[in-house]
């Protein structure tokens, strides 16, 4: 992941040196995703907002769609749902005006999470089904699938977590470990929510290994929490304490990057509170 960050930062410098603002916007969106995976939540949000501003100034609707989708990723992580909803409504309008299928599955998945947050479960289900029907690439499957995992994580629904894990495993066919890490985590969390402690421990360990091997801090701290909860339930107190400490060590640097306007929301997450208390 360090190499990916160095590559995208070199790309941003090159764009600025040559005055290619269009390419700079897309490079900023790439850095948003890298920073988000690494746990730099504040930097990710800053890059997303800067890239969106460039896309709007240059009248790049596809750039704005990508930018708002990555901004929604960051805001969803922070649990800043009002801002997330605002971006979702805007990107839906842009996507509808543009027409075609460009990132439509991701836009629909984002809208589904917003609907779920607003208590419109049936509409959320409909939007997720439309998202599935709209995917045209591996990127669509992985990105929209990640959003769906996070939405059902928020809702605490083990059946839906299991279903999206199955979909990611089937559609990605063993490749794309960054996306598959979300499927592994979803399966571990589903087992935890069902009280299947031994399976949750096994899957949590697997999910944690996979996430850490790819520098995927977002999935890693979550997996460490699932593992700690399962170990606690199995009476493995020292192991649970070690897993909890690992999760905390992954979270603390991320919290330090969050701007003041979003920090309280993130710290209010029950899973974050559990690790940081």
C-alpha positions, 0 to 999 in steps of 0.5 A, a space after each residue: 500500500 505504501 508503493 501505491 501511495 507513492 505512485 499516486 502522489 507522483 501522478 498528482 505531482 506530474 499533473 500539477 507540473 503539466 497543468 493537467 487539472 482533469 487528470 489531477 482530479 482523477 489522481 486525487 480520487 485515486 489517492 482518496 481510496 488509498 488514504 482511506 484504506 490506510 486509515 488517513 480519513 481526514 486526508 481522504 476526505 480532503 482529497 475527495 472534496 478537492 477533486 470534486 471541486 476541480 471536476 465541477 469547475 471543468 464541467 466533468 460529469 464523470 469526474 464528479 460521479 467518481 468524486 462523489 462516490 469516493 466522498 461517500 465512501 469516506 463519509 460512510 466510514 465516518 458515519 456522517 450520514 447527512 453529508 453522505 445523503 447530500 452527495 448521494 442525491 447529487 450524484 444520482 442526479 448527475 448520473 441520471 442526466 448523463 445517462 448510460 451505466 457509468 458507475 451506476 451500480 455504485 451510485 445505486 448502492 450508495 443510495 440504498 445505504 442512505 435509504 436504509 439509514 432513513 428507515 426505508 428498508 424495502 426501498 433499500 432492498 430494491 436499490 441493492 437489487 438494481 445495483 446488482 443488475 447494473 454492474 458491468 465490471 469487476 470494479 462495479 461488483 467490488 465497489 458496490 459490494 463493499 458499500 453493501 457490506 458496510 450498509 448491512 454492518 450498520 444495520 446488523 443484519 447477518 443474513 444480508 452480510 452472508 449474502 453479499 459475502 457469497 456474491 463477492 466470492 462468486 463474482 470475483 472468483 478468487 482475485 481482487 483481494 482488496 474487495 474480497 477482504 470485505 467479503 471475508 469480514 462480512 462472513 466473520 461478522 455474520 457469524 458473530 451476530 449469530 453467536 457462532 463463536 468458534 466460526 467467528 473466531 476462525 473467520 475473524 482470524 482469516 479476515 484479519 490476516 487477509 486485510 493486514 497482508 494488503 495494508 487494508 486498515 479499514 477491514 483489519 480493525 473491524 476484523 480484530 474487533 470481531 476476533 476479540 468478541 469471539 475470543 471473549 465469548 470462548 473464554 480466551 481472555 488474554 487472546 481477546 485482550 491482544 486482539 482488542 489492543 491490535 484493533 485499537 492500535 489500528 484505529 488510533 492513527 485514523 482518529 488523529 486524522 479526522 477533522 473536528 466536524 466529523 470526529 464525534 460521529 466516528 467516535 460514536 460508532 459502537 464498534 469504535 467505542 468498543 475498541 477504544 474504551 
